[in-house]
Amino acid sequence: MSKVISSLAEAVLKVRDGASIVVGGFGLCGIPEKLIMQLKEQGTTDLTIYSNNCGVDEWGLGLLLENKQIKKMVASYVGENKVFEQQFLSGELEVELCPQGTLAERLRAGGAGIPAFYTATGVGTEVAQGKEHKEFNGKKYIMEEGIVADFAFVKAWKADPFGNLVFRKTARNFNPIVATAGKITIVEVEELVGAGELDPDEIHTAGVYVQHVYAGQNYEKRIERLTTSKEA
Amino acid sequence: MSNGRERILQRAVKEIEDGMCVNLGIGMPTLIADMIPDEVDVMLQSENGLLGIGNYPHADHVDPDLINAGKETVTTKTGASFFDSAESFAMIRGGHIDLAILGGMEVSETGDLANWMIPGKMVKGMGGAMDLVQGAKRIVVIMDHVNKHGESKVKKSCTLPLTGEAVVHCLITEMAVFHFTDHGMELVELQEGVTMEELKVATEADFIVKSSSLNV
């Protein structure tokens, strides 16, 4: 049975007020821009979002912030967003800062059925407050919990009708682990290929994690910091 | 670039050895990439999922799907590989990265590092810094020795929230280079033109001097 959907509206309609969503991307690279736009249009509120960053003003997850749809944000770095700052300082937005590697592993663990794990990351810092500490071979670790969300929003480069995914360059980032950590995973891609057209050896994410695939068009793929060289 | 910064970067690049896998933090450490001599072959790691960062692209070859952890457009070098964020940090936490060079706001005499937030000001987040300081084999911090009010950033103990406790192996400032050992913080080099008296005045932390190893 094909997982391909011809419009995002129906799939995103399942996201209700108060839902939790894990979202792929690093900065603006590899973000599911069509899914975010659709969710903005739908206006769903009180969302808990897990994503490495929170977009910028007027793009990416920044659109949902601006629209006051996010109740709680779990991220590792949020420095690029003035709306974020305003909502955080006014107490409108709940924020949990999570070290980037810990966030990645929490998603990987959640998607792999592992409820918690120990890491040295954050020991002796604010991040460790209130968390279980345990010593292994003379070194201190803290316990961090896996993340499973109601929905996962993923951006891939290519997909086939089975939901097998291929990512491109550093647009891969959090997307493959995010895909595993949602109860319902919706993927948008630049290119939909036919059954059998992906070499099984090339597939980054197996279709088992994916419920819906949508082929987007006219990707903006905005660049946050255009840096060029005359030599190269 | 100021003289002090240039001096810090020139000294920091010497920490990079042929064959290493190195993570350069956002900001001043990123500038080291361009200073690595051609004969020193290293793989630069970017925690968003790239080992083998190349030069910045020519304007005709910019690719929005290819950025570094500072969100700058980059290229790949020969031998580069891509991976997801979980694997990227497995590489970091698992001790497979030889060296991380990070910026600092404060370093204590016991090797604590604070570099991610200033309470009361906007919190940007720690990104990958807390993972890097725990995972990379060697942590080098580069920073100005004093802040803009002339106060020492090399402290007895950090006043800002920590990134990690006793994680720094080497501190490079425009005044000196210190190593952190079982015996404490040890001065290993004075930067050119800096006297011991000047260094002592500018340093809140207590440090050991082994004159035998010091090139004064």
Interface residues (C-beta under 8 A of the other chain):
Chain A: F26 G27 L28 C29 G30 N52 A75 S76 Y77 V78 G79 E85 F88 L89 V95 L97 P99 Q100 G101 T102 L103 A104 E105 L107 R108 T119 A120 T121 G122 V123 G124 T125 E126 V127 W157 F167 R168 K169 T170 A171 R172 N173 F174 N175 P176 I177 H204 K221 R222 I223 E224 R225 L226 T227 T228 S229 K230 E231 A232
Chain B: S46 E47 N48 G49 L50 N55 Y56 P57 H58 A59 H61 V62 D63 P64 D65 L66 I67 N68 A69 G70 K71 E72 T73 V74 T75 T76 F82 F83 D84 S85 A86 S88 F89 A90 I92 R93 D112 M122 V123 K124 G125 M126 G127 G128 A129 M130 D131 Q134 G135 P161 L162 T163 G164 E165 A166
